[in-house]
Amino acid sequence: MSAYAIAHLRSVDFNDEITEYIARIDSTLEPFSGRFLIHGKQPEVIEGPFPGMLVAIEFPDLEAAHAWYESDAYREILALRTENSDGSTIIVEGVPAGYRAASLVGR
């Protein structure tokens, strides 16, 4: 089951450290088959407030997502982001093909 690392970045100081983080993150994803689904796009807000931007990275499964986040390569650059932005980050498992929202009610 695919898993996702999602960040809601409410504010980012686009300085040299963030530029370095962006330049280096792709190589940290490759060993874990991670790929950006959403990155660097301004969202079109259609309901409620949504300050900032969204980043979504897909991984093959939860194990790969956690292994990437805990990897030495990512930990080496993590502070470049956290010290220069305000936001929240989560890891969440996706749903299977054919999933229907009504199946949540049956639980």
C-alpha positions in Angstrom: 0.0 0.0 0.0 1.4 3.4 -1.0 2.3 5.8 1.8 2.8 9.5 1.7 5.0 12.1 3.5 3.0 15.3 3.5 4.1 18.7 4.7 1.9 21.8 5.1 4.4 24.6 5.1 2.7 27.7 6.4 5.7 29.9 5.8 9.2 29.4 4.3 12.2 31.7 4.4 13.6 31.2 0.9 17.3 31.7 1.8 20.5 29.8 1.0 19.7 27.0 3.5 16.3 26.2 1.9 18.0 26.4 -1.5 20.5 23.8 -0.4 17.7 21.6 1.1 15.8 21.7 -2.2 19.0 20.9 -4.2 19.8 17.9 -2.0 16.4 16.3 -1.2 15.9 14.4 -4.5 19.0 12.2 -3.8 17.6 11.3 -0.4 14.3 10.0 -1.9 15.9 7.7 -4.6 17.0 4.8 -2.4 13.4 4.6 -1.0 11.6 4.9 -4.3 10.1 8.2 -3.2 8.7 10.7 -5.7 7.2 14.1 -5.5 3.5 14.3 -6.2 3.0 17.9 -5.1 5.9 20.4 -4.8 6.3 24.1 -5.3 2.8 24.8 -6.5 0.5 27.5 -5.0 -2.7 25.7 -4.1 -6.1 27.0 -5.3 -8.0 27.4 -2.0 -11.7 26.6 -2.5 -12.8 26.2 1.1 -11.5 27.8 4.3 -8.1 29.3 5.1 -5.0 27.5 3.8 -1.9 29.6 4.4 1.3 28.4 2.7 1.9 25.5 0.5 1.6 21.7 0.4 4.3 19.1 -0.4 3.4 15.4 -1.0 5.9 12.6 -1.6 4.8 9.1 -2.4 6.6 5.9 -1.3 5.8 2.3 -2.0 4.7 1.6 1.6 4.9 2.9 5.2 8.2 1.1 5.8 9.9 3.0 3.0 8.5 6.4 4.0 9.7 5.9 7.6 13.1 4.6 6.4 13.5 7.7 4.3 12.6 10.1 7.1 15.0 8.3 9.5 17.8 7.9 6.9 21.2 9.5 7.6 21.0 11.3 4.2 17.7 13.0 5.1 18.6 13.7 8.7 21.7 15.5 7.4 19.5 18.1 5.6 16.4 18.1 7.8 17.4 21.1 9.9 17.9 23.2 6.7 14.1 23.0 6.3 12.9 23.0 10.0 15.0 26.0 10.9 13.8 28.0 8.0 10.1 27.2 7.7 7.0 26.8 9.9 4.9 23.8 9.1 3.6 20.4 10.0 4.7 17.0 8.5 3.0 13.7 8.6 3.4 10.2 7.2 0.1 8.5 6.2 -0.8 5.3 4.5 -3.0 5.5 1.4 -6.1 3.5 0.5 -6.3 0.5 -1.9 -7.6 0.8 -5.4 -11.4 0.6 -5.5 -11.7 2.1 -2.0 -15.0 3.7 -1.3 -15.6 6.3 1.5 -18.7 4.4 2.7 -16.5 1.5 3.8 -15.3 3.7 6.7 -18.8 3.7 8.1 -18.9 -0.1 8.3 -15.8 -0.3 10.6 
